[in-house]
Amino acid sequence: NFGHLLLGISAAREVSFSFDVGNGPVEIVVRSPNPLNDDQWHRVMAERNVKQASLQVDQLPLEVRKAPTEGHTRLELYSQLYVGAAGGQRGFLGCIRSLRMNGVTLDLEERAKVTPGVKPGCSGHCTSYGMYCANGGKCVEKYNGYSCDCSKTAYDGPFCIKDVGAFFEEGMWLRYNFHSPGTSMKDLVSRTLLSSADPEITAPDLNLNKEELSFSFSTTKSPCVLLYVSSYTPDFMAVLVKPTGSLQIRYNLGGTKEPYNIDIDHRNMANGQPHTVNVTRNGRDIILQASCLLDHYPPTSYSLPATSDIQFNSPKALFLGKVIEIGKIDQDIYKYNTPGFTGCLSRVQFNQIAPLKAALRPTNASSHVHIQGELVESNCGASPLTIPPMSAATDPWHLDSASADFPYNGQAIGDGVNRNSAIIGGVIAVVIFTILCTLVFLIRYMFRHKGTYHTNEAKGAESAESADAAIMNNDPNFTETIDESKKEWLI
């Protein structure tokens, strides 16, 4: 009898185990509720004996198929064992480890060392190059390379380093609702747990024990409200520019008569230069860092008063540029709310929420955003580059897609910089060489045609009666020539 045995991934959510012992092909399939090509390890266990065959994937229910009561039971295999691909089938792309057959562990790493297209270690490209996915970007394994997932960040671009910002005209504002639009109050109140990994599901009965806020701004007008986080309770958080141009962080979490204020009086922040603000609160502890293009101040620690609550109760919405909220608003914020923020905001991120990016890019959170006025995308909040970037038409390393794949056998950013430097250096060398060649040609041309103008004018021409006389006076042979010419010959 001729039999076969095959274990593989038949679809993105399916693992199949098929065999034939001479009674016809038999297949067992396990279907997973989640995709199996998620770059995570999965455990597969397949077994066949004279009584039954079974297949299990991870912790999913075991699938069992009983063997027929009559017929062949012995599996006779006449070919070698193939791992990853065989017989023209589509090859496996990924990692396999801990392969055991009949209780024996097979040494895949040794075979990988002598097999083309297979490498030992299962380290993946992200192990070596994942560091280049900046600002919280997640490295994603790709065929023969990797890409950076920036969906959970306030940045864009292949390496998650491109600021996403917008210019706000006077009176314009943006609101990001933490709860999903169309959700009823009954549904919101029924939620009782806030996941720090997905703060978008914040509801009225949910509380925050910590926040991470970061953004950049530039403006020339003060006072104004940069950012405000409201709640279904009196709790709020605000970042303001005071009339003097200084920055203020304001917390009101309850338990105190007045909001807790952190004033930053380093310099005038309304000077048109880009400034960066980072605020991290964990319970009662607050770490603040504010910097600008010229000054980078170290992080400073603060603590909420002992009587203050440490929970931000029932967050509702995040406002940029202006606060349009129903209910009582702090008097200073209400005063700074007019006429509103005018300038640029960029890379705004509150926990894992990026409201500006949700407004300017089609993301899963775009439905949470409401805008009053025209939001114009701009990078004016980012620090200016010292060297202007090359245009897309002339930049050989220009990438059109934010999800572009990068080869694993080269430095992602280091090589890019070195190659660009080499290209620029080559262009400069060609220009210098062309200039030198032109100079050499001009110099040779000038020396060839430049010099004293020589004539064959005879000496004494100045005192002679005529030119013929001058020649006769200076050249004795000339007289002989004339005499010879005067002779007549008779033939």
Secondary structure, DSSP 8 states (H G I E B T S, - for coil): ---EEEEEEEETTEEEEEEESSS--EEEEEE-SS-S-SSS---EEEEE-SSEEEEEETTS--EEEE--SSS-------S---SS--TT-----S-----EETTEE--HHHHHHTSTT--TT---HHHHHGGGS-TT-EEEEETTEEEEE-TTSSEETTTT-EE-EEEE-TT-EEEEESS-TT--HHHHHH-----TT-GGG--TT-EESEEEEEEEEEES--SEEEEEEEESSS-EEEEEE-TTS-EEEEEE-SSSSS-EEEEE-SS-S-SSS-EEEEEEEETTEEEEEEEESS-B---EEEE--TTS---EESEEEEEESS---SS---HHHHHHTSS---EEEEEEEETTB-HHHHHHS--TTGGGEEEES--EE--TTS---SS----TTT-TT----TT--EETTS-SSHHHHHHHHHHHHHHHHHHHHHHHHHHHHHHHHHHHH-S-------TTTTTSSSHHHHHHHH-HHHHHHHHHHH-----
